Amino acid sequence: MPEPAAAAMRGVQYDLQSLATTGNGNVLAIPSSFRHHTIIIKGIATVSAGAVQIETANEYDYSGTWAPIGGGPVTVVDASDIVINFEGIFNFIRARVSTDITGGGTVTVNYTGAP
């Protein structure tokens, strides 16, 4: 079960995943005024495989299949940052590790949003 949803604040970075190798990550409530979203996926140390899927749902504790945002999963690259920008209106988002991170490294996924 994810932690209770925190609410995004303009310009404040929030960790959706922190040094993770698997799991759904933290759920973030998105204010209805936010239209612009930035995700940074950081491969930490050596990553030989792994991917992250950014997802949305209308409830923070939704137990069904969350809807993907921005297409398919993003492959995590070791010792690199991948920046994803997208627009839209969302209630809650998360960054699910869709393919486990292997090779000894981890992934951190940050969110920043704005109107």
Buried (B, 14 or more C-beta within 10 A) or exposed (E): EBEEBBEBEEEEEBBBBBEBBBEBBBBBBBBEEBBEBBBBBBBBEEBEEBBBBBBBBEEBEBEEEBEBBBEEBBBBBBEEEBEBEBEEEBBBBBBBBBBEBBBEBBBBBBBBBBE
